[in-house]
Amino acid sequence: MTIEDVALAAGVHVATVSRALREGGMVAPATREKVQAAARRLGYRPNVAAATLRTRRSSLVGVIVTDLGNPFFGPILKGLETELRKSGWMSLVVQPPEDAAGRRDVVLALADRQVGGLIIGAAEIDDPLLDTADGLQLPVVLVNRGYGERRFPSIVTDDRESMRLALDHLLALGHRHIAHIAGPRSSSTGRARAEAFGDLCRQQGIGDAIIVETPAFTRAAGNEAALSVLDVAAPPTAVVAGNDMLALGVLDAAGHCGLSVPGDLSLVGHNDMPLVDLIDPPLTTIRVPVEQLSRQAARLLIEQMHNADEAVMMRVMMPSLVVRASTGPARR
């Protein structure tokens, strides 16, 4: 079936069919419904490849995430895809390499595929991803990561509030010797959470708070960092991890050191990624409002793609504490 067949069946001009089937096309509601009904009846589908050549823009949005193996990103990708589809967009998901040239190439490859914009959940501070996208004038929205210069719109959670929730919970349980296994300072989340943890500890008069930076938000990195603070004569009684993957590494290290959780060590994660309620013990963690993050990011990008002059903004979502069995009263 062709667009001419639809026009004939609906009794309208070909240009009217084009407008009626295009998102945002100017056409009377009754005419739009008549055209869409004819298209459904005939089984007509627009030629997306041809439209891409005409407009130099596909119906694709590039989504760049830091680690496809991290369960945290599954719900985010689901929310993005759901919201983008409502407006006729689909996502093309990519995990970038770590080297600068490779990160630039990822953006260039997506631009070559005529993506309408980028949603980036993998951005680091001073990241070639961002500089390349900026140079290409691609609409960009950051999700779960911020950017200090406010060059790009972003949807983030309040990392200071996250650390306050975790510390208040542990302090109420009597813990005073607390460590933070932090994510890399090259990421806005790793840096913000570490700085908030240190600042809040000073405000609470906790002078011996420990912060250990990891090179990545991974279980292996969490294990290695945790061993350096747990395999000692007087380990901390509680650990706040920069994310749930790091928390799993802390749990591994605790077992290696013969420490029970929460008997000897209380543990708080961050993100509330899928399945952390099923580990032994179920993980106390900071819940990130994933559905709000992803849907807001998709909507914001659509706004940016439709209006390049849209003001740059940061939308901040509030986290919440989920108490499970990995935290308990301090026993020493």
TILUM-850033 format. One record per residue (C-alpha): residue number from 1; residue in three letters; y, z, x. Coordinates in pm, whole numbers, always signed. Example, Ala and Ser with C-alpha at 12.3 -4.5 7.8 and 13.67 -1.06 7.14 Angstrom:
2
<1; "ALA"; <-450; +780; +1230>>
<2; "SER"; <-106; +714; +1367>>
//
This chain:
332
<1; "MET"; <+0; +0; +0>>
<2; "THR"; <+352; -82; +118>>
<3; "ILE"; <+694; +56; +33>>
<4; "GLU"; <+755; -266; -163>>
<5; "ASP"; <+452; -184; -384>>
<6; "VAL"; <+597; +158; -458>>
<7; "ALA"; <+937; +9; -539>>
<8; "LEU"; <+776; -239; -780>>
<9; "ALA"; <+569; +30; -951>>
<10; "ALA"; <+869; +263; -989>>
<11; "GLY"; <+1108; -14; -1090>>
<12; "VAL"; <+1363; +65; -816>>
<13; "HIS"; <+1497; -90; -497>>
<14; "VAL"; <+1309; -46; -167>>
<15; "ALA"; <+1605; +149; -23>>
<16; "THR"; <+1581; +394; -313>>
<17; "VAL"; <+1213; +453; -236>>
<18; "SER"; <+1302; +522; +126>>
<19; "ARG"; <+1565; +778; +27>>
<20; "ALA"; <+1342; +940; -235>>
<21; "LEU"; <+1056; +994; +10>>
<22; "ARG"; <+1277; +1118; +293>>
<23; "GLU"; <+1364; +1487; +332>>
<24; "GLY"; <+1730; +1524; +236>>
<25; "GLY"; <+1762; +1167; +107>>
<26; "MET"; <+2039; +1130; -152>>
<27; "VAL"; <+1882; +1028; -484>>
<28; "ALA"; <+1887; +1158; -843>>
<29; "PRO"; <+1613; +1416; -914>>
<30; "ALA"; <+1462; +1209; -1196>>
<31; "THR"; <+1448; +901; -975>>
<32; "ARG"; <+1295; +1100; -689>>
<33; "GLU"; <+1019; +1230; -918>>
<34; "LYS"; <+950; +879; -1053>>
<35; "VAL"; <+923; +736; -701>>
<36; "GLN"; <+708; +1020; -572>>
<37; "ALA"; <+476; +989; -873>>
<38; "ALA"; <+435; +616; -805>>
<39; "ALA"; <+365; +685; -437>>
<40; "ARG"; <+99; +942; -526>>
<41; "ARG"; <-61; +711; -781>>
<42; "LEU"; <-79; +424; -532>>
<43; "GLY"; <-184; +642; -239>>
<44; "TYR"; <+116; +530; -34>>
<45; "ARG"; <+188; +704; +297>>
<46; "PRO"; <+502; +631; +505>>
<47; "ASN"; <+451; +468; +844>>
<48; "VAL"; <+548; +759; +1068>>
<49; "ALA"; <+522; +557; +1391>>
<50; "ALA"; <+759; +293; +1258>>
<51; "ALA"; <+1004; +558; +1141>>
<52; "THR"; <+995; +716; +1484>>
<53; "LEU"; <+1087; +384; +1646>>
<54; "ARG"; <+1374; +333; +1402>>
<55; "THR"; <+1526; +680; +1427>>
<56; "ARG"; <+1419; +767; +1782>>
<57; "ARG"; <+1297; +1098; +1642>>
<58; "SER"; <+945; +1185; +1531>>
<59; "SER"; <+842; +1446; +1275>>
<60; "LEU"; <+721; +1666; +1561>>
<61; "VAL"; <+860; +1991; +1697>>
<62; "GLY"; <+751; +2102; +2042>>
<63; "VAL"; <+627; +2462; +2058>>
<64; "ILE"; <+593; +2608; +2408>>
<65; "VAL"; <+407; +2939; +2446>>
<66; "THR"; <+337; +3134; +2761>>
<67; "ASP"; <-34; +3208; +2712>>
<68; "LEU"; <-257; +3041; +2453>>
<69; "GLY"; <-526; +3297; +2537>>
<70; "ASN"; <-306; +3582; +2412>>
<71; "PRO"; <-402; +3666; +2050>>
<72; "PHE"; <-40; +3761; +1980>>
<73; "PHE"; <+58; +3395; +1966>>
<74; "GLY"; <-197; +3296; +1700>>
<75; "PRO"; <-6; +3452; +1408>>
<76; "ILE"; <+324; +3326; +1550>>
<77; "LEU"; <+194; +2968; +1566>>
<78; "LYS"; <+56; +3000; +1212>>
<79; "GLY"; <+392; +3118; +1079>>
<80; "LEU"; <+582; +2843; +1262>>
<81; "GLU"; <+348; +2573; +1138>>
<82; "THR"; <+365; +2697; +778>>
<83; "GLU"; <+744; +2705; +774>>
<84; "LEU"; <+789; +2373; +958>>
<85; "ARG"; <+554; +2191; +719>>
<86; "LYS"; <+771; +2290; +425>>
<87; "SER"; <+1042; +2065; +567>>
<88; "GLY"; <+812; +1784; +677>>
<89; "TRP"; <+773; +1886; +1041>>
<90; "MET"; <+457; +1944; +1244>>
<91; "SER"; <+419; +2130; +1572>>
<92; "LEU"; <+292; +2008; +1906>>
<93; "VAL"; <+184; +2317; +2101>>
<94; "VAL"; <+194; +2331; +2482>>
<95; "GLN"; <+129; +2600; +2743>>
<96; "PRO"; <+347; +2533; +3050>>
<97; "PRO"; <+235; +2573; +3410>>
<98; "GLU"; <+396; +2838; +3629>>
<99; "ASP"; <+565; +2610; +3886>>
<100; "ALA"; <+920; +2489; +3828>>
<101; "ALA"; <+840; +2117; +3851>>
<102; "GLY"; <+555; +2152; +3602>>
<103; "ARG"; <+776; +2338; +3357>>
<104; "ARG"; <+1040; +2067; +3376>>
<105; "ASP"; <+771; +1801; +3323>>
<106; "VAL"; <+649; +1973; +3005>>
<107; "VAL"; <+994; +1941; +2846>>
<108; "LEU"; <+1031; +1581; +2965>>
<109; "ALA"; <+689; +1492; +2823>>
<110; "LEU"; <+781; +1641; +2484>>
<111; "ALA"; <+1114; +1456; +2490>>
<112; "ASP"; <+926; +1132; +2562>>
<113; "ARG"; <+730; +1195; +2241>>
<114; "GLN"; <+1060; +1209; +2051>>
<115; "VAL"; <+1028; +1569; +1935>>
<116; "GLY"; <+1315; +1676; +1713>>
<117; "GLY"; <+1354; +2010; +1889>>
<118; "LEU"; <+1178; +2290; +2076>>
<119; "ILE"; <+1066; +2640; +1985>>
<120; "ILE"; <+1003; +2827; +2310>>
<121; "GLY"; <+808; +3151; +2329>>
<122; "ALA"; <+750; +3124; +2702>>
<123; "ALA"; <+1102; +3126; +2842>>
<124; "GLU"; <+1178; +3324; +3154>>
<125; "ILE"; <+1519; +3416; +3289>>
<126; "ASP"; <+1666; +3116; +3479>>
<127; "ASP"; <+1375; +2902; +3354>>
<128; "PRO"; <+1361; +2526; +3433>>
<129; "LEU"; <+1228; +2483; +3078>>
<130; "LEU"; <+1566; +2586; +2941>>
<131; "ASP"; <+1780; +2398; +3191>>
<132; "THR"; <+1583; +2077; +3129>>
<133; "ALA"; <+1603; +2109; +2751>>
<134; "ASP"; <+1975; +2182; +2776>>
<135; "GLY"; <+2030; +1876; +2994>>
<136; "LEU"; <+1849; +1658; +2739>>
<137; "GLN"; <+2057; +1813; +2458>>
<138; "LEU"; <+1744; +1903; +2266>>
<139; "PRO"; <+1785; +2164; +1990>>
<140; "VAL"; <+1615; +2481; +2114>>
<141; "VAL"; <+1527; +2816; +1957>>
<142; "LEU"; <+1375; +3100; +2157>>
<143; "VAL"; <+1122; +3324; +1983>>
<144; "ASN"; <+1032; +3671; +2111>>
<145; "ARG"; <+1247; +3602; +2417>>
<146; "GLY"; <+1622; +3622; +2459>>
<147; "TYR"; <+1861; +3467; +2708>>
<148; "GLY"; <+2145; +3663; +2861>>
<149; "GLU"; <+2407; +3388; +2851>>
<150; "ARG"; <+2349; +3325; +2477>>
<151; "ARG"; <+2312; +2956; +2555>>
<152; "PHE"; <+2031; +2925; +2302>>
<153; "PRO"; <+1968; +3064; +1955>>
<154; "SER"; <+1692; +3326; +1960>>
<155; "ILE"; <+1481; +3544; +1733>>
<156; "VAL"; <+1384; +3870; +1903>>
<157; "THR"; <+1280; +4225; +1829>>
<158; "ASP"; <+1484; +4526; +1934>>
<159; "ASP"; <+1313; +4623; +2262>>
<160; "ARG"; <+1517; +4940; +2303>>
<161; "GLU"; <+1408; +5055; +1959>>
<162; "SER"; <+1048; +4976; +2055>>
<163; "MET"; <+1067; +5205; +2355>>
<164; "ARG"; <+1243; +5475; +2155>>
<165; "LEU"; <+966; +5472; +1894>>
<166; "ALA"; <+697; +5496; +2162>>
<167; "LEU"; <+868; +5774; +2357>>
<168; "ASP"; <+960; +5979; +2050>>
<169; "HIS"; <+596; +5967; +1941>>
<170; "LEU"; <+467; +6080; +2281>>
<171; "LEU"; <+731; +6349; +2323>>
<172; "ALA"; <+642; +6489; +1980>>
<173; "LEU"; <+283; +6518; +2107>>
<174; "GLY"; <+402; +6724; +2403>>
<175; "HIS"; <+387; +6458; +2675>>
<176; "ARG"; <+641; +6479; +2956>>
<177; "HIS"; <+462; +6298; +3240>>
<178; "ILE"; <+478; +5942; +3111>>
<179; "ALA"; <+438; +5604; +3283>>
<180; "HIS"; <+540; +5257; +3175>>
<181; "ILE"; <+327; +4958; +3276>>
<182; "ALA"; <+596; +4693; +3245>>
<183; "GLY"; <+583; +4318; +3209>>
<184; "PRO"; <+746; +4096; +3471>>
<185; "ARG"; <+1124; +4129; +3508>>
<186; "SER"; <+1145; +3750; +3509>>
<187; "SER"; <+1094; +3768; +3132>>
<188; "SER"; <+1361; +3909; +2903>>
<189; "THR"; <+1106; +4126; +2722>>
<190; "GLY"; <+962; +4272; +3041>>
<191; "ARG"; <+1305; +4350; +3178>>
<192; "ALA"; <+1452; +4486; +2853>>
<193; "ARG"; <+1159; +4716; +2780>>
<194; "ALA"; <+1149; +4854; +3134>>
<195; "GLU"; <+1524; +4919; +3140>>
<196; "ALA"; <+1515; +5082; +2796>>
<197; "PHE"; <+1220; +5302; +2896>>
<198; "GLY"; <+1397; +5423; +3210>>
<199; "ASP"; <+1725; +5485; +3031>>
<200; "LEU"; <+1564; +5673; +2743>>
<201; "CYS"; <+1358; +5887; +2980>>
<202; "ARG"; <+1674; +5987; +3166>>
<203; "GLN"; <+1838; +6079; +2836>>
<204; "GLN"; <+1539; +6298; +2751>>
<205; "GLY"; <+1547; +6467; +3091>>
<206; "ILE"; <+1219; +6315; +3206>>
<207; "GLY"; <+1286; +6291; +3576>>
<208; "ASP"; <+938; +6192; +3691>>
<209; "ALA"; <+891; +5889; +3463>>
<210; "ILE"; <+702; +5609; +3637>>
<211; "ILE"; <+766; +5236; +3592>>
<212; "VAL"; <+527; +4984; +3747>>
<213; "GLU"; <+611; +4616; +3711>>
<214; "THR"; <+330; +4364; +3669>>
<215; "PRO"; <+341; +3993; +3759>>
<216; "ALA"; <+213; +3887; +3415>>
<217; "PHE"; <+145; +4015; +3063>>
<218; "THR"; <-232; +4008; +3115>>
<219; "ARG"; <-524; +4250; +3097>>
<220; "ALA"; <-603; +4203; +3468>>
<221; "ALA"; <-242; +4277; +3565>>
<222; "GLY"; <-241; +4586; +3346>>
<223; "ASN"; <-561; +4713; +3503>>
<224; "GLU"; <-433; +4670; +3858>>
<225; "ALA"; <-100; +4834; +3784>>
<226; "ALA"; <-257; +5123; +3595>>
<227; "LEU"; <-501; +5200; +3876>>
<228; "SER"; <-204; +5263; +4105>>
<229; "VAL"; <-78; +5545; +3880>>
<230; "LEU"; <-403; +5680; +3732>>
<231; "ASP"; <-625; +5696; +4042>>
<232; "VAL"; <-429; +5990; +4185>>
<233; "ALA"; <-461; +6369; +4190>>
<234; "ALA"; <-216; +6426; +3904>>
<235; "PRO"; <-198; +6115; +3684>>
<236; "PRO"; <+45; +6087; +3392>>
<237; "THR"; <-71; +6217; +3057>>
<238; "ALA"; <+58; +5911; +2871>>
<239; "VAL"; <+126; +5542; +2932>>
<240; "VAL"; <+347; +5300; +2741>>
<241; "ALA"; <+235; +4942; +2807>>
<242; "GLY"; <+470; +4643; +2793>>
<243; "ASN"; <+233; +4463; +2557>>
<244; "ASP"; <-116; +4503; +2411>>
<245; "MET"; <-283; +4288; +2678>>
<246; "LEU"; <-144; +4521; +2946>>
<247; "ALA"; <-264; +4815; +2735>>
<248; "LEU"; <-620; +4678; +2743>>
<249; "GLY"; <-594; +4673; +3121>>
<250; "VAL"; <-474; +5035; +3118>>
<251; "LEU"; <-778; +5125; +2906>>
<252; "ASP"; <-1005; +4960; +3165>>
<253; "ALA"; <-837; +5153; +3445>>
<254; "ALA"; <-867; +5482; +3259>>
<255; "GLY"; <-1242; +5430; +3225>>
<256; "HIS"; <-1269; +5348; +3595>>
<257; "CYS"; <-1086; +5671; +3681>>
<258; "GLY"; <-1301; +5882; +3449>>
<259; "LEU"; <-1014; +5953; +3208>>
<260; "SER"; <-1080; +5964; +2836>>
<261; "VAL"; <-836; +5813; +2587>>
<262; "PRO"; <-675; +6002; +2418>>
<263; "GLY"; <-830; +6322; +2559>>
<264; "ASP"; <-689; +6284; +2910>>
<265; "LEU"; <-449; +5995; +2858>>
<266; "SER"; <-252; +5878; +2556>>
<267; "LEU"; <-184; +5506; +2541>>
<268; "VAL"; <+74; +5304; +2345>>
<269; "GLY"; <+77; +4924; +2341>>
<270; "HIS"; <+329; +4673; +2213>>
<271; "ASN"; <+300; +4383; +1963>>
<272; "ASP"; <+8; +4496; +1741>>
<273; "MET"; <-182; +4178; +1820>>
<274; "PRO"; <-495; +4098; +1616>>
<275; "LEU"; <-805; +4315; +1671>>
<276; "VAL"; <-641; +4605; +1859>>
<277; "ASP"; <-735; +4821; +1563>>
<278; "LEU"; <-1102; +4748; +1642>>
<279; "ILE"; <-1116; +4850; +2008>>
<280; "ASP"; <-1241; +5194; +2111>>
<281; "PRO"; <-1022; +5384; +2054>>
<282; "PRO"; <-805; +5185; +1810>>
<283; "LEU"; <-471; +5126; +1979>>
<284; "THR"; <-147; +5298; +1886>>
<285; "THR"; <+113; +5027; +1929>>
<286; "ILE"; <+455; +4893; +1840>>
<287; "ARG"; <+429; +4638; +1562>>
<288; "VAL"; <+639; +4325; +1597>>
<289; "PRO"; <+729; +4159; +1264>>
<290; "VAL"; <+545; +3838; +1355>>
<291; "GLU"; <+580; +3665; +1019>>
<292; "GLN"; <+956; +3723; +1012>>
<293; "LEU"; <+991; +3615; +1377>>
<294; "SER"; <+806; +3289; +1331>>
<295; "ARG"; <+953; +3190; +997>>
<296; "GLN"; <+1309; +3273; +1106>>
<297; "ALA"; <+1259; +3074; +1428>>
<298; "ALA"; <+1138; +2769; +1236>>
<299; "ARG"; <+1426; +2788; +988>>
<300; "LEU"; <+1682; +2834; +1264>>
<301; "LEU"; <+1552; +2530; +1453>>
<302; "ILE"; <+1565; +2318; +1137>>
<303; "GLU"; <+1928; +2426; +1096>>
<304; "GLN"; <+1999; +2331; +1457>>
<305; "MET"; <+1832; +1991; +1421>>
<306; "HIS"; <+2030; +1911; +1106>>
<307; "ASN"; <+2358; +2040; +1247>>
<308; "ALA"; <+2401; +2019; +1622>>
<309; "ASP"; <+2729; +2211; +1596>>
<310; "GLU"; <+2559; +2516; +1442>>
<311; "ALA"; <+2680; +2832; +1619>>
<312; "VAL"; <+2448; +2991; +1873>>
<313; "MET"; <+2316; +3319; +1740>>
<314; "MET"; <+2065; +3592; +1810>>
<315; "ARG"; <+1873; +3743; +1519>>
<316; "VAL"; <+1720; +4082; +1593>>
<317; "MET"; <+1414; +4210; +1403>>
<318; "MET"; <+1325; +4577; +1392>>
<319; "PRO"; <+984; +4694; +1521>>
<320; "SER"; <+775; +4977; +1380>>
<321; "LEU"; <+525; +5227; +1520>>
<322; "VAL"; <+158; +5204; +1420>>
<323; "VAL"; <-23; +5527; +1505>>
<324; "ARG"; <-395; +5498; +1570>>
<325; "ALA"; <-648; +5692; +1775>>
<326; "SER"; <-532; +5612; +2131>>
<327; "THR"; <-266; +5883; +2129>>
<328; "GLY"; <-305; +6258; +2096>>
<329; "PRO"; <-157; +6592; +2210>>
<330; "ALA"; <-94; +6646; +2579>>
<331; "ARG"; <-363; +6879; +2716>>
<332; "ARG"; <-218; +6959; +3058>>
//
